[in-house]
């Protein structure tokens, strides 16, 4: 009969939330609660901590609670796991947990083990959001033999710190398939990685009578109530196995005095940081920026300190390089690209960039494509994770979709803009399922929602402007939307070929209003048809802010 051992890795020297393993939850240190929950069906549980003096406190609380432990290398966690399992046979089973995740209980672990055995796997793990579980309700299962193979063969410090990368590369990443009704839980966080996380998890456990025995499914239900009780959450979609919030925070207004309808000016650094963190705390998964957005990248970098960087992806744009047309050397262009990319890294306080876009599509062809080639090279070197482009026209979008390395497109689209469907860009995008599409200018920098007394819209005849204003108000009434903002956002959100809307905000009040609007449902297919029957197409000179 195969033995099963649950190994919980724990250390107190966390940089984001020091000593989180001994923070009290339900009247006991969190590492103790984690171990007791994992063992609540009788499983063999051992905590693997480090020999660092800082973990003397971990050992003290574990010893007092009667929980088994073993100490090993701080950074070579793989070796720690081998020490903890050295008495087991090669075909015995190991379950890996981390002490900052208190939701897994014995029932959850046993379900994972059963699936591991039934599916005849060598590795099985959770992977939020693909499995629908909250971020932090996680575990991995593998054989002792695979653990020992990894310990003998891996050479990188990263593989040793994270224990299972070699095992997953060798035996495949097989995802846990939950049988529970957890469709809406993937947006939630139940890990303890920041102080806000701690407050949330502590609140959940304060609402139950028996924190050690409570089932994980019930905890998820409470977590959903706690997360949504006082704060709206931005709805998310699953795209390419990653969560994508329907709202992406645009940061031009956080770095520049930006926008034709901007009446507030540039917010202070502290205000910008608070807005970014507020959005992330409410489910934001992506932030949009650019080298050309003044102080935006620097402010984002400051906001992402303290655990926020792990909760959101940043999309930024290359410094516009049209001025480099005069450069006749590929080397000069490469250096200009490097200067932009690594300046973004510095401002964002990161060694890599999640997604970088060409700020203008025509830069793709400068000097025979040298700018783009340099970006492709940097992606190959691991500096950039995803490449994409910002386009202005349907023609540019279609050209970009023909580029295999393009996996992200940002384009202007709003309730008045019929160009994209006329050119069948929407159909072309749906054929490229690997491309994420973000829509900007959904409110035309506020012009579509700020009523004009004299119906003045840039580059638009007064009669047409008046007609558009009146029809927008009619649609708000007939479709029972809250206001024009709600109508405009709901229409763009209804487009299945668009994954997220880039919407900026100048103040916290405005940001909260935007998030509130995303609580309302998108338009239905029939309602979109009604919009398209009533609103006449607007001139390109209005739809493209660069022409104002």
C-alpha positions in Angstrom: 0.0 0.0 0.0 1.5 3.3 -1.0 2.1 5.9 1.7 1.0 9.5 1.3 2.9 12.4 3.0 1.7 16.0 2.9 4.7 18.4 3.0 4.0 22.0 3.8 6.8 24.4 3.1 7.1 27.4 5.3 9.5 30.2 6.1 9.1 33.5 8.0 11.6 35.5 5.9 9.0 36.6 3.4 9.8 40.0 1.9 6.2 40.9 1.1 4.7 40.0 4.4 7.3 39.1 7.0 6.4 36.5 9.6 3.1 35.7 7.9 3.4 32.1 9.1 2.8 33.1 12.7 0.2 35.7 12.1 -2.9 34.7 14.1 -5.9 33.2 12.2 -8.8 31.7 14.2 -6.7 32.1 17.3 -3.7 30.2 16.2 -0.6 30.8 14.1 -1.5 30.5 10.4 1.1 27.7 9.8 -0.4 25.7 12.6 -3.9 26.1 11.2 -2.6 25.1 7.7 -1.1 21.9 9.1 -4.2 21.0 11.2 -6.6 21.5 8.3 -4.4 19.4 6.0 -4.4 16.6 8.6 -8.1 16.8 9.5 -8.9 13.4 7.8 -5.8 11.6 9.3 -3.2 12.3 6.6 0.5 12.3 7.5 1.6 16.0 7.5 5.0 17.4 8.1 6.1 21.1 7.9 9.4 21.7 6.0 10.9 24.9 7.3 14.4 26.4 7.2 17.4 26.3 9.4 17.5 30.1 9.4 17.3 31.7 12.9 14.2 33.5 11.8 12.4 30.1 11.6 13.2 29.3 15.2 9.8 30.9 15.9 8.1 28.6 13.4 9.6 25.6 15.1 8.5 26.9 18.5 4.8 27.2 17.5 4.8 23.9 15.7 6.3 22.1 18.6 3.8 23.7 21.0 1.0 22.5 18.7 2.4 19.0 18.4 3.0 19.2 14.7 5.9 17.3 13.0 8.5 19.4 11.3 11.9 19.2 9.7 14.5 22.0 9.0 16.6 22.4 5.9 18.1 24.9 3.4 16.3 28.2 3.1 16.6 28.5 -0.7 17.1 24.9 -1.7 13.5 23.9 -1.0 13.8 20.8 -3.3 16.5 19.4 -0.9 14.2 20.2 2.0 11.5 18.0 0.4 13.9 15.2 -0.1 15.0 15.3 3.5 11.4 15.2 4.7 10.6 12.1 2.5 13.9 10.2 2.8 12.2 7.4 4.7 9.6 6.8 2.0 9.7 4.3 -0.9 10.1 5.5 -4.5 6.5 4.8 -5.4 5.0 6.6 -2.3 3.1 9.8 -2.9 4.0 13.4 -1.9 1.6 16.3 -1.7 3.1 19.7 -1.7 1.4 22.6 0.1 2.5 26.1 1.1 1.8 27.5 4.6 0.3 30.7 3.3 -2.6 28.8 1.8 -5.1 27.8 4.6 -8.0 26.6 2.5 -6.9 23.1 1.5 -8.2 20.5 3.9 -7.9 16.8 4.1 -11.0 16.2 1.9 -9.6 18.5 -0.8 -6.2 16.7 -0.6 -7.7 13.2 -0.8 -9.8 14.2 -3.8 -6.6 15.4 -5.5 -4.8 12.1 -4.6 -7.7 10.0 -5.9 -7.6 11.8 -9.2 -3.9 11.5 -9.4 -4.2 7.7 -9.0 -7.3 7.2 -11.1 -5.8 9.1 -14.0 -2.5 7.2 -13.7 -0.4 10.4 -13.6 3.1 11.1 -12.5 2.2 14.7 -11.6 -1.1 16.6 -10.9 -1.5 20.1 -9.7 -4.1 22.9 -9.4 -3.8 25.8 -11.7 -6.0 28.8 -11.0 -7.9 30.1 -13.0 -8.1 27.2 -15.4 -9.5 24.9 -12.7 -11.9 27.5 -11.4 -10.4 27.5 -7.9 -9.5 30.6 -6.0 -5.9 31.7 -6.3 -4.2 30.1 -3.3 -6.4 27.0 -3.0 -3.5 24.9 -4.4 -1.6 21.7 -4.1 0.6 19.4 -6.1 0.9 15.6 -6.1 3.8 13.5 -7.4 5.8 10.4 -6.6 8.9 10.3 -4.3 10.8 8.9 -7.3 10.2 12.0 -9.4 11.2 14.2 -6.4 14.5 12.4 -6.1 15.1 12.5 -9.9 14.7 16.2 -9.8 17.0 16.6 -6.9 19.7 14.7 -8.7 19.4 16.4 -12.1 18.4 20.1 -11.7 21.1 22.7 -11.6 19.3 26.0 -11.5 18.5 27.8 -8.2 15.0 28.6 -9.5 14.2 24.9 -10.0 15.4 24.2 -6.5 13.5 27.0 -4.9 10.2 26.1 -6.6 10.5 22.3 -6.2 8.4 21.0 -9.1 9.4 22.8 -12.4 11.6 19.8 -13.5 8.9 17.3 -12.6 6.3 19.3 -14.7 8.7 19.6 -17.6 9.4 15.9 -17.5 6.0 14.4 -16.7 3.7 17.0 -18.0 1.5 19.7 -16.3 -1.7 17.9 -15.6 -4.4 20.1 -14.1 -6.8 19.1 -11.3 -10.4 18.8 -12.5 -12.8 19.9 -9.8 -16.2 18.3 -9.4 -17.4 21.1 -7.2 -19.6 24.0 -8.4 -16.9 26.6 -8.3 -17.4 28.4 -11.6 -17.2 31.8 -10.1 -14.4 31.3 -7.6 -11.4 31.8 -9.9 -11.5 35.6 -9.4 -11.0 35.2 -5.6 -7.8 35.1 -3.6 -7.4 32.9 -0.5 -3.6 33.1 -0.2 -1.8 35.2 2.4 0.7 37.2 0.4 -0.1 40.8 1.4 -1.5 42.4 4.5 -4.8 42.9 2.7 -4.9 39.1 1.9 -4.3 38.4 5.6 -7.2 40.6 6.6 -9.5 38.9 4.1 -8.6 35.3 5.1 -8.7 36.2 8.8 -12.2 37.5 8.3 -13.3 34.3 6.6 -12.1 32.1 9.5 -13.7 34.5 12.0 -17.1 33.6 10.6 -16.9 29.8 11.2 -17.2 27.8 14.4 -14.7 25.0 13.6 -11.8 26.4 11.5 -9.9 23.1 11.5 -12.8 20.9 10.3 -14.6 23.3 7.9 -14.8 22.1 4.3 -12.9 24.0 1.7 -16.1 24.4 -0.4 -17.8 26.2 2.4 -14.8 28.5 3.0 -14.9 29.5 -0.7 -18.5 30.5 -0.4 -17.7 32.6 2.7 -14.7 34.1 0.8 -17.0 35.1 -2.0 -19.3 36.9 0.4 -16.5 38.6 2.2 -14.8 39.7 -1.0 -17.9 41.1 -2.5 -19.7 42.4 0.6 -18.3 45.9 0.6 -16.5 46.1 -2.7 -17.5 45.6 -6.3 -15.3 43.2 -8.2 -14.4 43.7 -11.9 -15.8 40.8 -13.9 -13.2 38.6 -15.6 -13.1 36.3 -18.6 -10.8 33.3 -19.3 -8.6 33.8 -22.4 -5.8 31.6 -23.3 -6.1 29.9 -19.8 -5.5 33.3 -18.1 -7.9 35.6 -16.3 -8.6 38.8 -18.2 -10.5 41.5 -16.3 -13.0 43.2 -18.6 -11.7 46.5 -17.4 -8.0 47.3 -18.1 -6.8 50.4 -16.3 -5.5 53.0 -18.7 -2.8 55.2 -17.2 -2.3 58.1 -19.6 -4.3 60.2 -17.1 -2.0 59.1 -14.3 1.2 60.2 -16.0 0.1 63.2 -18.1 -2.5 66.0 -18.1 -4.3 63.9 -20.7 -7.7 64.0 -22.4 -9.9 66.6 -24.1 -12.5 66.2 -21.3 -10.0 66.1 -18.4 -11.1 68.7 -15.9 -9.0 67.4 -12.9 -5.5 67.5 -14.2 -2.7 65.2 -13.2 -3.3 63.4 -9.9 -0.5 63.3 -7.3 1.8 60.3 -7.0 0.0 59.1 -3.9 -3.4 59.5 -5.5 -2.2 57.5 -8.6 -0.7 54.8 -6.4 -3.9 54.5 -4.4 -6.0 54.3 -7.6 -3.8 51.5 -9.1 -3.9 49.5 -5.9 -7.7 50.0 -5.4 -8.3 48.7 -8.9 -6.1 45.6 -8.3 -7.8 44.9 -5.0 -11.1 44.9 -7.0 -10.1 42.3 -9.5 -8.0 44.2 -12.1 -5.7 41.9 -14.0 -4.0 44.3 -16.5 -2.7 47.8 -16.5 -2.0 49.7 -19.8 0.8 52.2 -20.1 3.4 53.5 -22.4 6.9 55.2 -22.4 5.1 58.2 -23.8 2.8 58.6 -20.9 5.0 60.8 -18.8 5.2 59.6 -15.2 2.8 56.7 -15.6 5.3 53.8 -15.6 7.2 55.2 -12.6 3.9 55.5 -10.7 2.9 52.0 -11.6 6.2 50.7 -10.4 5.7 52.4 -7.1 2.2 51.1 -6.8 3.2 47.5 -7.4 5.6 47.3 -4.5 4.5 45.0 -1.7 3.0 42.0 -3.5 0.9 43.9 -6.0 3.2 43.1 -8.9 2.3 39.4 -8.7 -1.4 40.2 -9.0 -1.4 42.1 -12.2 0.2 42.2 -15.6 1.5 45.5 -17.1 1.2 46.3 -20.8 3.4 49.1 -22.0 4.3 50.6 -25.4 7.6 51.2 -27.0 8.8 54.8 -27.0 7.6 56.1 -30.4 10.6 55.6 -32.8 9.4 57.4 -35.9 12.1 59.9 -35.2 14.6 57.1 -35.8 13.8 57.1 -39.6 16.9 59.2 -40.0 19.0 56.5 -38.5 20.6 54.3 -41.2 22.1 51.7 -38.9 20.3 48.7 -37.6 22.6 48.8 -34.6 21.3 52.3 -33.8 17.7 51.2 -34.0 18.5 48.2 -31.7 20.0 50.5 -29.2 17.0 52.8 -29.3 14.7 49.8 -28.7 16.9 48.5 -25.8 16.9 52.0 -24.3 13.1 52.1 -24.3 12.6 48.5 -23.1 15.1 48.7 -20.3 13.9 52.1 -19.2 10.4 50.6 -18.9 11.9 47.8 -16.8 13.6 50.3 -14.5 10.5 52.4 -14.1 8.3 49.4 -13.5 10.9 47.9 -11.1 10.9 44.6 -12.9 13.4 42.6 -14.8 10.9 41.6 -17.4 7.9 43.2 -19.2 4.7 41.2 -19.3 3.5 42.7 -22.6 5.1 45.4 -24.9 3.4 46.9 -27.9 4.6 49.0 -30.8 3.1 52.4 -30.1 2.5 52.8 -33.9 2.1 50.0 -36.4 4.2 51.7 -39.0 7.2 51.1 -36.8 7.0 47.5 -37.8 8.5 48.3 -41.2 11.2 50.9 -40.3 14.6 49.9 -41.7 13.2 46.6 -43.0 11.6 45.6 -39.7 14.7 46.0 -37.5 12.7 47.5 -34.6 10.3 44.5 -34.6 13.2 42.0 -35.0 14.9 43.5 -31.9 11.7 43.1 -29.9 11.4 39.4 -31.1 15.0 38.9 -30.0 14.3 40.4 -26.5 11.3 38.1 -26.2 13.5 35.2 -27.0 15.9 36.3 -24.3 13.1 36.4 -21.7 13.0 40.1 -21.3 9.6 40.4 -22.9 6.9 37.8 -22.4 4.3 38.9 -25.0 4.6 41.1 -28.1 1.8 43.1 -29.6 0.9 46.3 -31.4 -1.3 49.4 -31.0 -3.2 50.0 -34.3 -5.3 52.9 -35.5 -7.1 51.5 -38.5 -8.8 48.2 -39.6 -6.1 47.9 -42.3 -3.4 48.0 -39.7 -5.2 45.4 -37.6 -5.5 43.0 -40.5 -1.8 43.3 -41.2 -0.9 42.8 -37.6 -3.1 39.7 -37.4 -1.0 38.2 -40.2 2.1 38.5 -38.0 2.6 35.2 -36.0 4.6 36.9 -33.2 1.7 39.4 -32.5 -0.3 38.0 -29.6 -1.8 41.3 -28.3 -3.6 44.0 -30.3 -5.0 47.3 -28.9 -7.4 49.2 -31.1 -9.8 52.1 -30.9 -13.4 51.0 -30.8 -16.7 52.5 -29.5 -20.4 52.6 -29.9 -20.2 54.8 -33.0 -17.4 53.0 -34.8 -18.5 50.6 -37.6 -15.2 50.5 -39.5 -13.9 47.3 -37.8 -17.0 45.1 -38.7 -17.2 46.5 -42.2 -13.6 45.3 -42.8 -14.4 42.0 -41.0 -11.7 42.6 -38.5 -13.9 41.0 -35.8 -14.0 37.7 -37.8 -10.2 37.8 -38.5 -9.6 38.2 -34.7 -11.8 35.3 -33.8 -9.8 33.1 -36.2 -6.7 34.1 -34.3 -7.7 32.7 -30.9 -4.2 33.3 -29.5 -4.5 37.1 -29.8 -5.8 39.2 -26.9 -7.7 42.3 -28.0 -8.1 45.4 -25.9 -10.3 48.3 -27.0 -9.4 51.8 -26.2 -11.3 55.1 -26.8 -14.5 53.4 -25.8 -15.7 56.7 -24.4 -13.8 58.9 -26.9 -11.8 60.5 -24.0 -15.2 61.3 -22.4 -16.8 63.0 -25.3 -19.5 60.4 -25.7 -20.6 60.8 -22.1 -20.1 64.4 -21.3 -23.1 66.2 -22.7 -22.4 69.2 -24.8 -24.8 72.1 -24.6 -24.1 73.1 -28.2 -23.6 69.6 -29.4 -20.0 70.2 -30.3 -18.0 67.1 -31.3 -14.5 67.5 -33.0 -14.6 67.3 -36.7 -18.3 66.6 -36.8 -21.1 68.7 -38.5 -23.3 70.3 -35.9 -26.4 68.6 -37.2 -24.8 65.1 -37.0 -23.4 65.9 -33.6 -26.9 66.9 -32.3 -28.4 63.7 -33.8 -25.8 61.5 -32.2 -26.3 63.2 -28.8 -30.1 62.7 -29.0 -29.9 59.1 -30.1 -27.5 58.2 -27.3 -30.0 59.5 -24.8 -32.8 57.6 -26.5 -30.9 54.4 -26.3 -30.1 54.9 -22.6 -33.8 55.3 -21.9 -35.0 52.5 -24.2 -32.4 49.9 -23.1 -32.8 50.9 -19.5 -29.1 51.7 -18.9 -27.9 53.8 -16.0 -26.4 56.5 -18.2 -24.4 57.1 -21.3 -21.2 55.6 -19.8 -23.1 52.4 -18.9 -24.5 52.2 -22.5 -21.2 52.8 -24.2 -19.3 50.3 -22.0 -22.0 47.7 -22.2 -22.0 47.8 -26.0 -18.2 47.3 -26.3 -18.3 44.6 -23.6 -20.9 42.7 -25.7 -18.4 42.3 -28.6 -17.1 38.7 -28.4 -14.0 39.6 -30.3 -12.9 42.1 -27.7 -11.4 40.8 -24.4 -11.1 44.0 -22.3 -11.7 47.7 -22.4 -8.9 50.1 -21.6 -10.5 52.9 -19.6 -8.6 55.5 -17.7 -9.6 57.6 -14.8 -8.3 61.0 -13.4 -9.7 60.6 -9.9 -10.6 57.9 -7.4 -14.2 58.9 -7.7 -14.1 58.4 -11.4 -12.4 55.0 -11.1 -15.0 53.8 -8.6 -17.7 54.9 -11.0 -16.2 53.0 -13.8 -15.9 49.8 -11.7 -19.5 50.2 -10.7 -20.5 50.4 -14.3 -18.8 47.0 -15.0 -21.2 45.4 -12.5 -24.0 45.9 -15.0 -24.5 43.3 -17.7 -23.3 43.9 -21.3 -25.9 44.4 -24.0 -27.5 41.4 -25.5 -27.2 40.5 -29.2 -30.7 42.0 -29.9 -29.8 45.2 -27.9 -26.6 45.6 -30.0 -28.7 45.3 -33.1 -31.0 48.1 -31.8 -27.9 50.3 -31.2 -26.6 49.7 -34.7 -30.0 50.4 -36.3 -30.4 53.8 -34.5 -26.9 55.2 -34.4 -25.4 56.4 -37.7 -21.8 56.0 -38.5 -19.5 58.8 -37.3 -16.8 60.4 -39.4 -13.3 58.9 -39.1 -12.1 62.4 -38.1 -14.2 62.1 -34.9 -13.3 58.4 -34.2 -9.6 59.0 -34.3 -8.4 61.3 -31.5 -5.1 61.8 -33.3 -7.0 63.8 -35.9 -8.6 66.2 -33.4 
